[in-house]
Amino acid sequence: MKVLIVGLGLIGGSIAKNIKYKRDDVIVYGYDVNNESIDYALQHNIIDDEVDSFVEGVQKCNIIFLATPIYITLQYMDEFLNIPLQEEKIVTDVSSVKGPVIEKANELTGQNNFTFVGGHPMAGSHKQGIEAARSHLFENAFYVLTPSNSTEQHHIDTLKRVLSETKSYFIELNSTEHDKMTGVVSHFPHLIASSLVHQARKWGDHFPFISQLAAGGFRDITRIASSNPFLWQDIFFQNKEKLTHLLSDWIDEMVAVKQMIENEEKDKVVSYLTTAKDYRDGLPKRDKGAIPAFYDLYIDIYDKPGELYKVFKLMADEEINVTNTQIHEIRENMTGVLRITVQTEDEKEKAIHLLHHNKYEVFTDEQL
């Protein structure tokens, strides 16, 4: 099988690297308008070979990944109409907005010998470009597949096989479901995070020390504001309708909260915060649905060399698989905390017992 990766940035490069390193039965070709990205990919063995043009790559390969910004992905999709195809091609993308892409795919259905399956690997990094590509970037991440009108189950199964070594969790959603959900949990929070940073920046003009205090909770909640601005403006405009609706809802929500505080409606504020806490503590659903369960543990650790090693060695010695980790800086009601994520109830209970036995204080979501 021959795979073409169009766009060798962080995501495209990571897909190429994963397939190249972990699949002996696939040849990986790369195409990028930036020659430096191609040179880097060849020098670091991320791709097997380059192609001189998009047309050459499409004609040569069985599966084409469009790992480009959404507006460029749409342009490449139009080009398929002018490329003579002798055999069926599976085309997929990595866009975080699926509506415009699937709409375009449905317009092209039956006009040439290719099938489109929308894709969205829900992983990333604060770094950009091919230099940041990692073969394990998508491990334990959700990888959404969005069928078009031309998609059949065997097309989806083929993509899953090619991407099997990413160790992603594949879920299938239609474009409307995808865009509404990612709008709520990804795109909209990015706007809110950016607005919070702007607010702190403006207050910093009057209180210069505010940047020193902006750690802990503030840094956690605004972390995503550090992502690529050009990528995100493309996402916002492609998902404009749903985002503007969410913004209107948010403004109404904030007006209601403002009134509760101004009027000192203490019972309403407690109820508001309690409802939010209960909902947050219930994420994700533990035993139902297509999304796998995860269990978070919060461990108080000392700020000195070797402490992280001690915790992870304990986990490794007992063969407890930690699927994710994060260090929480000192913040309100939770100080010096390491968060580790495990996948099963048994692993959670085993880890709690192990850590308590080794004199660590451990909390779960239910206890925070």
Order of alpha helices (4+ residues) and beta strands (2+ residues): beta-alpha-beta-alpha-beta-alpha-beta-alpha-beta-alpha-beta-beta-alpha-beta-alpha-alpha-alpha-alpha-alpha-alpha-alpha-beta-alpha-beta-beta-alpha-beta
